[in-house]
Amino acid sequence: MEILNQDFIQEVIRLTWRNPAFMAISIALIWLIPQLLIRRILSENYKKKKLEKQKDKIGKLYPKTIK
């Protein structure tokens, strides 16, 4: 008696991969997870650049050396 016989494997495939709800959720996860990661990285880069620009503008208003 084999635990993973062909009928059992076909039944698992039928219940999961061919299930529209499961496929919708899996496609949504495959689509959303990278988007969330990319969004977080871009947001952090934007904040860093904004802070650097702000420091540059303040540095121009109050120079450290007097000429």
DASUL-V184790 format. One record per residue. SS is DSSP state (@ for helix, = for strand, . for the rest). PSI is psi in whole degrees, 0 to 359 (none if undefined). OMEGA is omega in whole degrees, 0 to 359 (* if undefined). Layout:
SS,PSI,OMEGA  SS,PSI,OMEGA
This chain:
.,118,181  .,132,183  .,315,182  .,63,179  .,171,187  @,322,180  @,319,180  @,317,180  @,317,179  @,322,179  @,319,177  @,317,178  @,318,180  @,320,183  @,336,183  .,292,188  .,330,180  .,7,178  .,121,183  @,322,180  @,315,179  @,317,180  @,320,179  @,317,180  @,317,181  @,320,177  @,320,178  @,319,179  @,318,179  @,328,181  @,320,189  @,323,184  @,310,177  @,324,179  @,320,179  @,320,178  @,315,179  @,319,179  @,318,180  @,316,180  @,314,180  @,323,178  @,317,178  @,318,178  @,319,179  @,316,180  @,319,178  @,314,180  @,322,179  @,317,179  @,320,178  @,318,178  @,320,179  @,317,178  @,320,178  @,316,180  @,319,178  @,322,178  @,326,178  @,327,180  @,324,182  .,80,181  .,151,182  .,329,181  .,142,177  .,125,182  .,none,*
